[in-house]
């Protein structure tokens, strides 16, 4: 199995520094067009593909939205997930999807896992009646809690009783991505 080509390998092959290779591949104005073409030709011949995470490391953005749902069986949830995936991919975000099997313990574990700088935003579809635990865990991460059953109004909570999964999924993801972009602007 062939490993991914690194900037260092391209630098060795072209005779340029790793910094120059990086700038050329990112179309920096600091690098001449001749050098860019030389480096890009070598990168193409080596089948170079930029590392998604490394590329976004400098921006401190992952373009990943975490989604936690209780199950995949319910038609509402199925449509909700499909809408989120479709909308997020059209906005150049990826989705990390977790299923809790209706376990509040798993839900809490996944929230803790995802809150460790893996994601830019989080959507939790839950039957949990209290969101106060989550707000403490998700310091600095934008999130939306969605519940399908009646409950009292809480900040960041959307009621989904009569709303179709597709419609709600689109609304939730578009709102979250808008908030993420506004936060980083």
Backbone bond lengths (Angstrom), bond angles and torsions (degrees), N, CA, C in turn:
res aa  C-N    CA-C-N  psi(-1)  N-CA   C-N-CA  omega(-1)  CA-C   N-CA-C  phi
1 X - - - 1.451 - - 1.528 109.08 -
2 X 1.324 116.90 125.12 1.452 122.16 -178.49 1.524 110.27 -79.79
3 X 1.321 115.08 134.32 1.465 119.54 177.26 1.520 109.54 -83.47
4 X 1.323 115.82 165.64 1.455 120.86 178.93 1.523 110.84 -66.91
5 X 1.297 115.85 143.54 1.461 122.47 177.20 1.523 108.00 -73.18
6 X 1.324 116.69 136.90 1.462 121.10 -178.79 1.527 111.24 -102.72
7 X 1.322 115.75 165.14 1.463 120.51 175.35 1.522 110.78 -61.26
8 X 1.324 116.09 -34.87 1.460 120.83 179.88 1.533 110.83 -61.85
9 X 1.330 116.82 -41.75 1.464 120.32 178.90 1.527 111.39 -64.00
10 X 1.312 116.52 -40.45 1.472 120.37 177.62 1.520 109.72 -66.42
11 X 1.333 116.68 -39.83 1.470 121.18 178.72 1.526 110.91 -61.22
12 X 1.321 116.97 -44.50 1.470 121.04 179.30 1.523 110.35 -62.21
13 X 1.327 115.66 -45.39 1.466 121.15 -177.42 1.531 111.82 -66.42
14 X 1.337 118.05 -35.11 1.471 121.04 -176.90 1.523 113.22 -93.59
15 X 1.322 117.39 -20.46 1.454 120.10 -177.19 1.518 113.74 85.95
16 X 1.312 118.02 5.86 1.460 122.26 177.67 1.525 109.92 -98.63
17 X 1.325 115.87 164.05 1.468 119.80 177.73 1.536 110.17 -72.82
18 X 1.315 115.57 161.92 1.463 120.69 177.79 1.529 109.68 -61.04
19 X 1.309 116.43 -39.03 1.461 121.27 179.18 1.530 111.15 -61.42
20 X 1.328 116.62 -44.83 1.467 120.99 179.08 1.526 110.68 -64.00
21 X 1.328 115.93 -42.00 1.466 120.46 178.55 1.533 109.73 -60.77
22 X 1.317 116.95 -46.33 1.459 121.20 179.83 1.524 111.04 -60.21
23 X 1.313 116.37 -46.74 1.468 120.29 179.93 1.524 111.56 -63.59
24 X 1.323 116.96 -40.03 1.467 120.41 179.69 1.520 111.08 -65.23
25 X 1.321 116.95 -43.14 1.465 120.92 -179.70 1.524 112.08 -68.56
26 X 1.340 116.11 -23.29 1.467 120.94 177.31 1.524 112.01 -97.77
27 X 1.339 115.83 13.22 1.465 123.28 174.96 1.528 113.34 57.74
28 X 1.323 116.61 41.75 1.462 121.56 -179.63 1.530 111.09 -68.93
29 X 1.319 115.59 141.71 1.458 121.29 176.90 1.534 111.82 -65.57
30 X 1.334 117.11 -18.44 1.465 121.88 -177.92 1.535 112.94 -71.85
31 X 1.324 116.68 -16.22 1.468 121.53 -175.11 1.529 109.16 -108.27
32 X 1.340 115.90 135.20 1.470 120.04 -179.07 1.523 110.56 -66.53
33 X 1.322 115.48 156.82 1.463 121.03 -179.79 1.528 111.64 -62.84
34 X 1.331 116.94 -35.37 1.473 121.02 179.56 1.530 109.85 -64.26
35 X 1.328 116.69 -46.26 1.467 121.41 178.76 1.528 110.69 -64.15
36 X 1.334 116.74 -43.77 1.465 120.45 177.79 1.524 110.69 -57.13
37 X 1.343 116.30 -45.46 1.462 119.94 -178.39 1.523 110.27 -63.72
38 X 1.323 116.89 -44.26 1.470 121.41 179.56 1.534 110.21 -58.42
39 X 1.308 116.58 -50.07 1.467 121.70 -177.79 1.530 110.96 -66.32
40 X 1.329 117.19 -43.64 1.469 120.48 179.30 1.524 111.93 -64.56
41 X 1.336 117.60 -36.17 1.468 120.62 177.08 1.528 111.14 -63.86
42 X 1.343 116.46 -43.81 1.465 120.41 178.67 1.527 110.19 -65.52
43 X 1.336 116.30 -43.64 1.471 120.71 179.21 1.529 110.32 -59.35
44 X 1.314 116.26 -42.54 1.464 120.53 179.64 1.531 110.98 -65.68
45 X 1.329 117.06 -41.76 1.477 120.54 -179.73 1.530 111.54 -65.21
46 X 1.334 116.69 -28.27 1.468 121.43 178.44 1.540 112.34 -89.78
47 X 1.336 116.47 0.75 1.478 122.48 -177.64 1.530 111.56 60.18
48 X 1.323 115.51 41.84 1.460 121.23 179.66 1.523 111.01 -66.91
49 X 1.327 115.50 135.02 1.463 122.68 172.73 1.521 106.98 -130.20
50 X 1.339 117.71 127.09 1.460 119.58 179.99 1.527 111.26 -62.32
51 X 1.319 115.96 143.82 1.454 121.70 176.17 1.524 107.80 -75.97
52 X 1.319 116.28 121.24 1.461 122.60 -176.21 1.524 111.72 -54.20
53 X 1.327 116.74 -46.57 1.462 120.34 -175.72 1.530 111.70 -73.44
54 X 1.329 116.46 -40.23 1.460 119.62 179.18 1.525 110.75 -63.73
55 X 1.304 116.10 -39.99 1.462 121.21 -179.00 1.530 111.58 -62.30
56 X 1.327 116.35 -35.53 1.462 120.46 -177.35 1.524 113.56 -94.20
57 X 1.331 117.28 -4.30 1.455 121.58 -178.41 1.528 111.27 -60.02
58 X 1.311 116.42 -44.75 1.462 121.11 -178.67 1.530 111.47 -62.39
59 X 1.325 116.02 -36.24 1.463 120.95 -179.66 1.526 112.16 -77.45
60 X 1.338 116.86 -11.68 1.466 123.36 -174.36 1.525 110.52 55.03
61 X 1.308 114.67 38.90 1.455 123.26 178.24 1.514 107.45 -136.33
62 X 1.320 116.49 137.74 1.461 120.17 -179.31 1.520 113.36 -105.73
63 X 1.323 117.24 -15.12 1.464 122.02 -175.26 1.530 110.78 57.03
64 X 1.323 115.21 38.00 1.468 121.49 178.93 1.521 108.76 -123.73
65 X 1.324 115.01 131.90 1.460 122.43 175.26 1.525 106.92 -110.10
66 X 1.316 117.27 126.02 1.457 121.46 174.93 1.524 109.43 -85.34
67 X 1.324 116.23 138.25 1.465 121.47 176.94 1.523 107.47 -131.40
68 X 1.324 115.60 125.77 1.465 121.69 179.01 1.527 107.60 -119.93
69 X 1.327 115.60 124.38 1.465 121.27 -179.92 1.526 109.69 -128.93
70 X 1.341 117.42 156.39 1.467 119.45 -178.90 1.523 113.65 -72.27
71 X 1.344 117.36 -33.31 1.468 121.18 -179.25 1.518 109.66 -164.37
72 X 1.323 115.44 172.77 1.463 120.49 177.44 1.534 111.40 -109.34
73 X 1.315 117.59 4.86 1.470 122.02 -172.82 1.525 113.46 -80.26
74 X 1.290 117.12 -38.72 1.455 123.13 -175.80 1.531 110.56 -68.82
75 X 1.345 117.46 132.54 1.473 121.55 179.40 1.519 112.04 -59.54
76 X 1.329 116.21 -38.81 1.462 120.48 179.18 1.530 110.06 -59.70
77 X 1.338 116.46 -48.70 1.461 120.86 -178.55 1.528 110.71 -66.59
78 X 1.321 116.55 -40.53 1.468 121.14 178.12 1.535 110.10 -56.90
79 X 1.321 117.41 -48.79 1.466 121.38 178.99 1.524 111.77 -67.38
80 X 1.307 116.27 -37.21 1.458 122.42 177.10 1.539 110.07 -58.75
81 X 1.331 116.51 -47.91 1.467 122.14 179.68 1.530 110.73 -64.55
82 X 1.332 116.97 -45.58 1.465 120.23 179.71 1.521 111.74 -58.16
83 X 1.312 116.95 -43.58 1.463 120.89 179.36 1.524 110.73 -62.70
84 X 1.312 117.11 -43.06 1.470 121.01 179.73 1.522 110.51 -62.21
85 X 1.325 117.41 -45.52 1.464 120.99 -179.01 1.525 110.88 -64.55
86 X 1.312 117.71 -45.83 1.470 121.28 179.93 1.529 111.50 -62.11
87 X 1.311 116.25 -49.43 1.465 120.21 -177.99 1.525 112.08 -65.95
88 X 1.324 117.21 -41.84 1.467 119.22 -177.67 1.521 111.53 -68.54
89 X 1.327 118.08 -37.31 1.464 119.26 -179.96 1.523 111.00 -68.84
90 X 1.330 117.43 -31.84 1.465 119.33 177.16 1.526 111.34 -71.74
91 X 1.325 116.64 -14.43 1.463 121.45 178.26 1.527 111.28 -111.12
92 X 1.334 115.61 21.09 1.469 124.02 175.19 1.520 113.94 60.88
93 X 1.303 117.03 35.03 1.459 121.96 173.44 1.523 108.60 -114.60
94 X 1.303 115.59 150.99 1.463 121.83 175.27 1.515 108.75 -104.15
95 X 1.327 115.64 159.54 1.456 120.57 -179.40 1.523 109.51 -119.72
96 X 1.330 115.57 131.15 1.467 121.72 169.64 1.513 105.89 -105.05
97 X 1.334 116.00 116.37 1.457 121.38 -173.00 1.520 110.83 -109.98
98 X 1.336 115.61 130.04 1.461 121.83 178.78 1.521 109.45 -126.32
99 X 1.327 116.41 141.25 1.456 123.43 177.03 1.531 108.91 -111.46
100 X 1.322 117.09 129.59 1.464 120.56 -176.65 1.520 113.66 -93.70
101 X 1.312 118.07 -10.67 1.478 121.74 -174.20 1.531 110.07 54.52
102 X 1.336 115.01 38.59 1.469 123.34 178.96 1.529 113.98 62.47
103 X 1.328 117.34 22.42 1.459 121.81 179.05 1.531 110.05 -99.48
104 X 1.338 116.35 118.80 1.467 120.34 177.47 1.526 110.95 -65.73
105 X 1.339 117.57 -29.71 1.465 121.56 177.18 1.531 110.15 -64.27
106 X 1.341 116.30 -46.75 1.476 119.78 177.92 1.526 110.53 -63.49
107 X 1.321 116.54 -40.30 1.457 121.01 178.75 1.529 110.34 -57.27
108 X 1.321 116.16 -47.83 1.456 121.48 179.62 1.535 111.43 -63.92
109 X 1.322 116.78 -41.18 1.468 121.95 179.05 1.524 110.71 -62.66
110 X 1.336 116.82 -45.10 1.466 120.42 -179.65 1.524 111.51 -66.08
111 X 1.316 116.89 -38.16 1.464 119.81 177.79 1.525 109.86 -62.93
112 X 1.314 116.91 -43.46 1.473 120.60 178.29 1.528 110.57 -62.80
113 X 1.324 117.36 -44.81 1.467 122.12 179.29 1.524 111.00 -59.91
114 X 1.310 117.09 -48.72 1.462 121.30 -176.63 1.522 112.98 -71.57
115 X 1.316 117.47 -25.41 1.460 119.86 -177.65 1.529 112.85 -76.50
116 X 1.321 118.23 -7.27 1.465 122.04 179.48 1.521 111.79 -84.04
117 X 1.343 117.06 59.06 1.468 124.01 175.39 1.526 114.86 62.41
118 X 1.309 118.40 21.59 1.459 120.03 178.67 1.517 112.42 -89.49
119 X 1.316 117.21 -26.14 1.457 120.48 -170.03 1.523 111.87 -128.31
120 X 1.337 114.58 160.87 1.457 121.20 174.57 1.518 111.37 -96.75
121 X 1.319 116.82 -21.77 1.457 121.32 -179.65 1.517 109.68 -160.27
122 X 1.331 116.24 163.47 1.460 120.76 -176.01 1.522 110.36 -140.96
123 X 1.335 114.85 138.19 1.458 122.04 172.43 1.517 106.42 -119.75
124 X 1.329 116.39 124.72 1.465 121.13 178.71 1.519 108.25 -118.88
125 X 1.318 116.17 118.09 1.466 122.21 173.43 1.518 105.26 -96.36
126 X 1.309 117.04 113.79 1.454 119.63 -170.23 1.523 112.54 -140.12
127 X 1.314 114.52 161.75 1.461 121.54 170.88 1.525 109.59 -107.70
128 X 1.323 116.53 2.64 1.453 122.66 177.91 1.529 108.90 -62.65
129 X 1.305 116.81 138.69 1.463 120.16 -176.34 1.524 114.00 -91.87
130 X 1.313 118.11 -8.07 1.460 120.46 -178.77 1.526 110.30 -128.11
131 X 1.323 116.24 128.70 1.458 119.40 178.44 1.527 112.33 -103.12
132 X 1.322 117.62 0.24 1.469 119.96 -175.97 1.529 111.97 -62.73
133 X 1.335 118.21 -35.30 1.469 120.50 178.04 1.518 110.86 -62.87
134 X 1.324 116.66 -37.77 1.463 121.09 -176.39 1.525 112.13 -71.30
135 X 1.336 116.40 -37.01 1.461 118.51 -178.64 1.523 110.96 -63.53
136 X 1.322 117.58 -31.09 1.467 120.84 176.90 1.534 110.84 -71.42
137 X 1.329 116.92 -39.67 1.469 121.43 -178.30 1.523 111.88 -71.13
138 X 1.303 117.70 -31.41 1.466 121.98 -171.21 1.523 112.87 -99.92
139 X 1.308 116.41 46.70 1.463 120.58 -179.65 1.533 109.83 -59.32
140 X 1.333 116.67 119.44 1.454 121.22 174.58 1.523 115.05 82.69
141 X 1.322 118.51 -6.71 1.463 120.58 179.87 1.524 108.06 -100.40
142 X 1.316 115.64 130.13 1.457 119.72 177.10 1.517 108.93 -73.30
143 X 1.321 116.40 135.73 1.456 119.02 -178.33 1.516 111.12 -146.76
144 X 1.332 114.38 160.44 1.454 122.12 175.06 1.523 107.55 -133.81
145 X 1.316 115.80 132.29 1.462 121.88 176.05 1.528 107.15 -103.00
146 X 1.305 116.93 130.61 1.459 121.81 179.20 1.516 108.18 -121.24
147 X 1.325 115.88 130.41 1.459 121.25 176.01 1.516 109.01 -127.60
148 X 1.305 116.66 141.07 1.455 120.53 -179.48 1.524 112.71 -90.19
149 X 1.305 117.28 -19.92 1.463 118.07 -177.66 1.519 110.87 -99.27
150 X 1.340 116.02 161.80 1.465 121.27 179.56 1.519 110.66 -60.68
151 X 1.305 114.94 141.61 1.460 120.70 175.03 1.516 108.34 -159.74
152 X 1.305 115.68 167.94 1.462 118.81 177.47 1.524 108.75 -71.31
153 X 1.309 116.94 156.86 1.461 121.65 -179.87 1.520 110.71 -69.46
154 X 1.332 116.72 132.12 1.456 123.07 173.43 1.517 107.34 -134.58
155 X 1.317 117.91 154.50 1.446 122.00 179.79 1.521 109.89 -60.10
156 X 1.349 116.71 135.73 1.460 121.72 177.26 1.511 113.98 78.50
157 X 1.318 118.48 11.12 1.463 121.20 -175.70 1.519 110.16 -107.60
158 X 1.333 116.11 131.13 1.457 121.00 174.17 1.516 108.96 -109.27
159 X 1.310 117.40 132.12 1.465 120.29 175.40 1.521 107.55 -88.25
160 X 1.319 116.00 136.00 1.452 119.85 -174.30 1.515 112.79 -121.96
161 X 1.315 119.03 24.92 1.467 121.40 -173.56 1.518 113.71 -57.40
162 X 1.319 118.74 -55.12 1.459 121.33 -175.52 1.528 113.60 -105.03
163 X 1.288 118.81 8.27 1.466 121.80 -175.66 1.518 109.88 -96.83
164 X 1.299 116.74 134.16 1.467 120.99 178.67 1.527 110.56 -65.76
165 X 1.337 116.37 150.33 1.459 121.93 -179.19 1.516 113.88 -58.15
166 X 1.320 117.53 -44.41 1.471 120.47 -179.07 1.522 111.32 -61.92
167 X 1.307 116.23 -46.82 1.460 120.68 -178.43 1.520 110.76 -63.20
168 X 1.315 115.96 -45.88 1.458 119.76 -179.86 1.526 110.90 -66.15
169 X 1.338 117.28 -42.61 1.463 120.36 179.24 1.521 111.66 -57.38
170 X 1.325 116.71 -45.69 1.479 121.11 178.96 1.521 110.96 -62.92
171 X 1.329 116.09 -44.84 1.466 120.03 -178.79 1.531 110.87 -62.62
172 X 1.313 116.89 -45.94 1.460 121.64 -176.76 1.530 111.09 -64.32
173 X 1.333 117.38 -47.69 1.468 119.35 -176.90 1.523 111.19 -69.27
174 X 1.327 117.87 -40.81 1.466 119.62 178.74 1.523 111.42 -63.56
175 X 1.313 117.00 -40.44 1.464 120.83 177.50 1.529 110.83 -64.41
176 X 1.330 117.00 -44.57 1.462 120.36 -178.38 1.525 111.38 -65.60
177 X 1.331 117.70 -44.35 1.473 120.37 178.90 1.523 109.98 -64.24
178 X 1.319 118.98 -39.05 1.457 121.97 176.14 1.521 110.67 -59.60
179 X 1.339 116.72 -44.70 1.465 120.80 179.56 1.528 111.21 -65.83
180 X 1.334 117.57 -37.69 1.463 121.05 178.15 1.527 109.94 -63.86
181 X 1.324 116.49 -46.83 1.477 120.64 -179.98 1.517 111.03 -64.04
182 X 1.324 117.70 -39.10 1.467 121.57 178.86 1.516 111.56 -65.14
183 X 1.325 115.98 -36.50 1.467 122.10 -179.26 1.526 111.10 -67.00
184 X 1.336 117.16 -36.34 1.466 120.46 -175.27 1.531 112.40 -91.66
185 X 1.323 117.74 -7.18 1.473 120.45 -179.28 1.504 111.53 -78.57
